[in-house]
Amino acid sequence: MKKSFVFFMLLFCIKGFSQFTLDFQSQIFQLRDLKLSNSLTKYLDYGQLTANPDQFTIYNLDGTFYKTVTLPAPPSGYVFHYEITNISVSLFDNNPSTIEYLVWYANDSIAGSQSNLVRVIREDGTILFSENNASYPNTYSTEEGAKLMLLYHYANGQFIANKVFSLPGELPTSINDKLDGSNSSSIYPNPNGGSFYLKYKTNPVGGSNLQLFSNTGSLIGTFNSNDNPIHINVPGLSDGIYFLNNVSNGGITRYKVFIKK
């Protein structure tokens, strides 16, 4: 009876897991699924984009190289981008052979006349859309087609208006390419002057272990808390991009923090 049971369990393991096949194995630390269109799924090297914001690399479903897209140099007066969103072949034009993406740039000085800039750029560097003083880009689908909403404000933070644009293409029904951290929690305000909150949708089990790094990889400080939201106050930081790592359950979730006084 015991031998029959062991044989049955072995047969179950072989049968039960035989449908799982390994597509490929990669040494890329943060590989993310990327929906270029409803019929074109790829993988994005998100770790590369975090470490080198001047380019991003895309891979096929079998792990082979697809293409690398190099971002053009930031326009005069802008030193970095807040985020890159909506990497797509179907949203910003009707040409499925080229990749387009949306970039939200930050000004290098709060005294500048343009505090933010939003652009849509084709992979060859062609600028398809450009809006000064614009921030917080949001794309979404409606019964009238895909839309882009932008918030406008001056360099001193004064709100001006919202604008909504109709887009020529189609937003993929499942898109997961917003490169600003996890969708399960949020940082606010962002940008900030060094005082901000990390808000979880559900309270983390066992509390949080947070690490704040500069964009050069230097550890600024560590924070441990059972609160939700967690208040983090780090005065004296220079303007720029910082990274907040949430270490939990053997994994790391990274968020971009934008310091701008």
C-alpha positions as CSV (number, residue, x, y, z in Angstrom):
1,M,0.0,0.0,0.0
2,K,2.8,2.4,0.9
3,K,4.6,1.7,-2.4
4,S,1.4,2.3,-4.3
5,F,1.0,5.6,-2.5
6,V,4.5,6.7,-3.3
7,F,4.1,5.7,-7.0
8,F,0.8,7.6,-7.1
9,M,2.4,10.8,-5.7
10,L,5.3,10.5,-8.1
11,L,2.9,10.1,-11.0
12,F,0.9,13.1,-9.7
13,C,4.0,15.3,-9.5
14,I,5.0,14.4,-13.0
15,K,1.6,14.9,-14.5
16,G,0.6,17.8,-12.3
17,F,3.6,20.0,-13.2
18,S,4.3,18.8,-16.7
19,Q,2.3,21.7,-18.1
20,F,4.8,24.2,-16.6
21,T,7.5,24.9,-19.1
22,L,10.5,27.2,-18.7
23,D,10.4,29.9,-21.4
24,F,13.9,31.2,-20.6
25,Q,16.2,32.2,-17.7
26,S,17.6,35.7,-17.4
27,Q,20.1,37.4,-15.1
28,I,18.1,40.7,-15.4
29,F,17.1,41.7,-11.9
30,Q,13.9,43.5,-12.7
31,L,12.2,42.1,-15.8
32,R,8.7,43.5,-16.3
33,D,6.0,42.5,-18.7
34,L,5.3,45.3,-21.2
35,K,2.1,45.6,-23.4
36,L,3.1,47.4,-26.6
37,S,-0.3,46.7,-28.0
38,N,-3.2,44.3,-27.5
39,S,-1.4,41.8,-29.6
40,L,2.2,42.5,-28.8
41,T,3.6,41.6,-25.3
42,K,7.3,42.1,-24.6
43,Y,9.6,42.3,-21.5
44,L,11.3,45.5,-20.3
45,D,14.6,45.7,-18.4
46,Y,13.3,48.0,-15.7
47,G,16.5,47.8,-13.7
48,Q,18.4,49.2,-16.6
49,L,16.0,52.1,-16.9
50,T,16.4,52.9,-13.2
51,A,20.2,52.8,-13.3
52,N,20.5,54.5,-16.7
53,P,17.6,56.8,-17.5
54,D,19.0,57.5,-21.0
55,Q,17.8,54.2,-22.5
56,F,15.7,51.2,-22.1
57,T,15.9,47.7,-23.5
58,I,13.0,45.4,-24.6
59,Y,13.1,41.6,-25.0
60,N,10.8,39.1,-26.8
61,L,8.7,36.6,-25.0
62,D,11.4,33.9,-25.5
63,G,14.0,36.2,-23.8
64,T,15.8,37.2,-27.0
65,F,16.8,40.8,-27.6
66,Y,14.1,42.9,-29.3
67,K,15.5,46.5,-29.3
68,T,17.1,49.2,-27.3
69,V,15.5,52.7,-27.4
70,T,17.8,55.6,-26.6
71,L,16.2,58.7,-25.1
72,P,17.3,62.1,-26.6
73,A,19.1,64.5,-24.4
74,P,16.8,66.5,-22.1
75,P,15.8,69.9,-23.5
76,S,17.7,72.9,-22.4
77,G,16.9,73.8,-18.7
78,Y,15.8,70.2,-17.8
79,V,18.2,67.8,-16.1
80,F,16.2,64.6,-15.5
81,H,12.8,63.0,-16.0
82,Y,10.3,62.1,-13.3
83,E,9.0,59.1,-15.2
84,I,8.6,57.4,-18.5
85,T,5.1,55.9,-19.2
86,N,3.1,54.3,-21.9
87,I,5.8,52.6,-23.9
88,S,3.6,51.6,-26.9
89,V,3.2,51.0,-30.6
90,S,-0.6,51.6,-30.6
91,L,-1.3,54.7,-28.5
92,F,0.3,57.8,-29.9
93,D,0.1,57.1,-33.7
94,N,-1.2,54.6,-36.1
95,N,2.2,53.2,-37.2
96,P,2.7,49.8,-35.4
97,S,6.3,49.5,-36.6
98,T,7.7,52.2,-34.2
99,I,7.7,52.6,-30.5
100,E,6.5,55.8,-28.8
101,Y,6.7,56.8,-25.1
102,L,5.7,59.6,-22.9
103,V,8.3,61.5,-20.8
104,W,7.7,63.8,-17.9
105,Y,10.7,66.1,-17.4
106,A,11.7,68.2,-14.4
107,N,13.2,71.7,-14.6
108,D,16.7,72.1,-13.2
109,S,15.6,75.2,-11.1
110,I,12.5,76.1,-9.4
111,A,13.1,79.7,-10.5
112,G,12.7,78.6,-14.1
113,S,9.7,79.8,-16.1
114,Q,8.7,76.2,-17.0
115,S,8.5,74.0,-14.0
116,N,7.7,70.8,-15.9
117,L,7.5,69.5,-19.4
118,V,5.6,66.5,-20.9
119,R,6.5,65.1,-24.3
120,V,5.6,62.1,-26.5
121,I,8.7,60.9,-28.3
122,R,9.1,58.3,-31.1
123,E,12.0,55.9,-30.9
124,D,14.0,57.7,-33.6
125,G,13.8,60.9,-31.4
126,T,11.0,62.6,-33.2
127,I,8.9,64.7,-30.8
128,L,5.2,64.0,-31.5
129,F,3.8,66.1,-28.6
130,S,5.2,68.7,-26.2
131,E,3.5,70.7,-23.5
132,N,5.2,73.2,-21.2
133,N,4.2,73.6,-17.5
134,A,2.5,70.2,-17.7
135,S,2.8,67.4,-15.2
136,Y,1.1,64.3,-13.7
137,P,0.3,62.7,-17.1
138,N,-2.6,60.2,-17.0
139,T,-3.8,58.1,-20.0
140,Y,-7.1,56.2,-19.9
141,S,-9.7,54.7,-22.2
142,T,-13.2,56.1,-22.7
143,E,-16.2,55.3,-25.0
144,E,-14.7,58.1,-27.2
145,G,-11.3,56.5,-27.4
146,A,-8.0,57.0,-25.6
147,K,-7.4,60.2,-23.6
148,L,-4.4,62.0,-22.1
149,M,-5.0,64.4,-19.1
150,L,-2.4,66.8,-17.9
151,L,-2.1,69.1,-14.9
152,Y,-0.6,72.6,-15.5
153,H,1.1,74.8,-13.0
154,Y,3.8,77.5,-12.7
155,A,7.3,77.0,-11.3
156,N,6.1,78.2,-7.9
157,G,3.5,75.4,-7.8
158,Q,0.5,77.5,-8.5
159,F,-2.2,75.5,-10.3
160,I,-3.3,76.8,-13.7
161,A,-5.6,74.3,-15.3
162,N,-6.2,70.8,-16.6
163,K,-6.2,69.8,-20.2
164,V,-7.6,66.7,-21.8
165,F,-6.4,65.5,-25.2
166,S,-7.8,62.8,-27.5
167,L,-5.1,60.4,-28.6
168,P,-4.9,58.9,-32.2
169,G,-4.4,55.3,-31.1
170,E,-5.6,52.7,-28.7
171,L,-4.6,52.1,-25.1
172,P,-3.8,48.4,-24.6
173,T,-6.4,46.7,-22.4
174,S,-3.7,45.5,-20.0
175,I,-0.7,47.8,-19.5
176,N,1.9,47.6,-16.8
177,D,4.6,49.9,-17.9
178,K,4.4,52.9,-15.5
179,L,8.0,53.2,-14.3
180,D,7.4,54.9,-11.0
181,G,7.3,52.0,-8.5
182,S,4.6,49.7,-7.2
183,N,0.9,50.1,-7.8
184,S,0.2,48.8,-4.4
185,S,1.2,51.9,-2.5
186,S,2.0,55.5,-3.2
187,I,4.3,58.4,-2.1
188,Y,2.9,61.8,-1.5
189,P,3.6,64.6,-2.0
190,N,5.9,63.8,-4.8
191,P,7.9,66.1,-5.6
192,N,8.5,67.2,-2.0
193,G,11.1,69.1,0.0
194,G,12.3,66.2,2.0
195,S,9.2,65.5,4.1
196,F,6.8,62.9,2.6
197,Y,4.6,59.9,3.3
198,L,4.5,56.3,2.0
199,K,0.9,55.0,2.0
200,Y,0.1,51.3,1.7
201,K,-3.2,50.1,0.4
202,T,-3.0,47.3,3.0
203,N,-0.9,47.4,6.2
204,P,2.4,45.5,5.7
205,V,2.8,42.4,7.9
206,G,5.6,42.9,10.4
207,G,6.1,46.6,9.6
208,S,8.3,48.2,7.0
209,N,12.1,48.3,6.5
210,L,12.9,51.3,4.3
211,Q,16.1,52.4,2.8
212,L,16.6,55.8,1.1
213,F,19.4,56.1,-1.6
214,S,20.7,58.9,-3.7
215,N,20.7,58.5,-7.5
216,T,24.4,57.6,-7.2
217,G,23.7,54.6,-4.9
218,S,24.7,56.2,-1.6
219,L,22.6,55.2,1.4
220,I,21.0,58.3,2.9
221,G,19.2,56.6,5.8
222,T,17.1,53.7,7.0
223,F,13.6,53.8,8.5
224,N,11.6,51.1,10.4
225,S,7.9,51.6,11.2
226,N,4.6,49.9,11.8
227,D,2.7,53.0,10.8
228,N,0.5,53.4,7.7
229,P,1.1,55.9,6.2
230,I,4.8,56.2,7.2
231,H,6.1,59.7,7.6
232,I,9.7,60.2,6.4
233,N,11.4,63.5,7.1
234,V,15.0,64.0,5.7
235,P,15.8,67.7,5.7
236,G,18.8,69.2,3.8
237,L,18.6,67.0,0.7
238,S,19.7,68.5,-2.5
239,D,17.2,68.7,-5.4
240,G,17.1,65.6,-7.6
241,I,15.9,62.0,-7.8
242,Y,16.2,59.6,-4.8
243,F,15.2,56.0,-4.5
244,L,13.2,54.5,-1.5
245,N,13.6,50.7,-1.2
246,N,11.0,48.8,0.8
247,V,12.5,45.5,1.9
248,S,10.0,42.9,2.9
249,N,9.4,39.1,2.5
250,G,12.7,38.6,0.8
251,G,11.9,41.1,-2.0
252,I,12.5,44.8,-2.7
253,T,10.0,47.3,-4.0
254,R,11.6,50.6,-5.3
255,Y,10.0,54.0,-5.5
256,K,11.2,57.2,-7.0
257,V,11.3,60.2,-4.7
258,F,11.7,63.7,-6.3
259,I,13.2,66.4,-4.1
260,K,12.5,69.9,-5.3
261,K,12.5,72.8,-2.9
